[in-house]
């Protein structure tokens, strides 16, 4: 056998062939130091994994929801793999009603080693109260609209086809709570 080569059976060729032996040692041409490097994600890759657009990702960065990423030699943003979980956390919090500024404050405290759990709970309690009030307003509006429709049905029975009944002129919007009630207390 030749020095630096090894034999390998190649099933596609149906025969044995000589292959150059690679030197996997440190400092060799094969060793590129990538074994211990973290696999960073470009913004498009992170955005795709998290189900958002790269523009949204940059917006989160501007809002300080994401740490400023490192840059590649070609000036691409490079995010650590754990950024996927961070973006998903942001998306889930937004879905239940947290705002970007609220999240920025919460995450700033968390990133500094704090535990804003009570403040987060307080914010969610406020959101639930606001939602309950909105549901109450919607139920009242639905009841009002049913009354309006019943009135319109009555008006239309007394109006000939092709004649105006003035339905829109009869609309009166019921009073709704204009500002949501807020709990006194904790601010982040």
N, C-alpha and C positions, 0 to 999 in steps of 0.2 A: 504494500500500500504506500502511496505517496505521502510524504510528510506534510501536515497541515490540511490533509484531505480526509474525507470519510466516505464510505460507500453507503448508498441508499437505494432501495428498490423503488422504482417509479412505476406504479401500476398503470399509468397512462401509456408509458412507453413499453411496458412489459419486460423491462430489463433493469439491471443495476447500473447506477451512474455514480460518478465521483462528484462529490460536493466539496467546495472549499469550506474548511472549518473556520468558524468565526471565533475571535478572541473576545470573550465576554468580560474580560478583566477591566478593572478600573483604569481609566485613562486610555483605553483602546479606542479604535475608530467606532466600535459598536456602542460603547458607553457614552451616552449623551447627557447623563445626569438627570433624566426625566423621571426616573423611578421614584424619587422622593419629592418631586414637584407636585403641587396641587393642580388638578385640572381646572383651569378657569374657564368661564363661559363668556362668550361675546354677548353683547346686548340682545342681538336677534335670537340667539340660542336660549338665553334666559327668558326672554319675552315669550317665545314659543312654548317652552316648558311650563310657564306660569299661565298661559292663555291670555296674554295681554299684548298690546302693540309696543314696539320699541319707543314710540313717543310717550306712552304712558309710563314706561320705565324711567325715561329721562325726567318726566314730571315728578315722579316719586323721589328721584334723586334731588331735584331742585327744592322739593318740599322737606328735604332732610329725613325722609322715611327710609331711605337707603343710604349707606355710607358711600362716599365718593369712591368709585372703583379705580383700581390701578389701570394703567394704560399700557398697551402693547407697543412694540417698536413702530408699528404703523398707526399709532394713536387710537386704536380701538379700545373701547371700554372692556375691561376684563373683570367679571364678577366671580367671587368664590361660589362653590356649589351650594353652600348654605343660604345664599341669596334667594334661591327658589322657594325655600320654606318661608323666608321673610316676606316675599311678594305674596305668597298664598295666604299668610296671616293677614296682610293688609287687605287683600281681596275679601276674605271672610269677614273681617271687621267692618269693611265698607258695606257689605251685603246686609248686615244687621243694623246699620244706621249710624255707625261712627263716621265722623267727618275726617278729611285729611288733616286739618289743623289739630283736631283732638288726638288723632293717631300720632302726629309728629311730637306732641307734648308727651304722650304716654311712652313712646318708643325712646325718646330722649332720656327720660328717667330710667327706663329699663337698661339702655345702653351704658348709662353711667353707673350701673350696678344697683339701682334702686328697685323697689317692688311696689309699683303703683296700683296694686290689685284692688284696694279699697276705692280708689278714685275711679278705676275702670268699672267696678260694680255700681258705684254711684251714678256714673254717666249712663249705664245701661238701665238703671232704675228710672232715670229721667226720660229716657227714650221710650220706655214702656208706658209711663204716665202720659206722655205726649201722644203715643199711639192710641191709648184708651180714649183720650179726648177726641182724637180724630175719628175714631170708630163711632163714638157717640154722635159727633157732628154728622157723619155720613148716614147713620141710622135716622137721625132727625130729618136730614135732607130727603132721604128715600121716602119717609112718611109724608113729607110735604109734597113731593112730586106725585105720589099716588093720589093725594087730595086734589092737586092741580089737574091731573089727568081725568079724574072723576068729574070735576067741574067742566073741563073741556068737552068731555063726552056729552054732558047735559046741554051745554051751549050749542054743540054741533047738531043735536037732535032738533033744535028750534031754528036752525039757519038753513036756507035753501042751498043746494049745491051751486057753487060758483060765486056765492056771496061771502064777503069777509065776516069772520066771527070775532076778529080782534083778540085772538088768543094770546099773542105775545104781550099785548098791553096789560093783560091780567096778571102777568108774572110778578110776584113779590118774593124776594129772597129772604128766607128766615134768618134771624140773627144767629151767628155761630160764634163760638169762642175765638177771638181774633189772635190772642197770644197764648201759647201753651203755658200751663202752670209749671213752675220750676221748683225743685227742691232747694231749700236753703242748705248751704254747707260747703262741702269740699270743692276746692278748685285744684287743678293739677299745677 
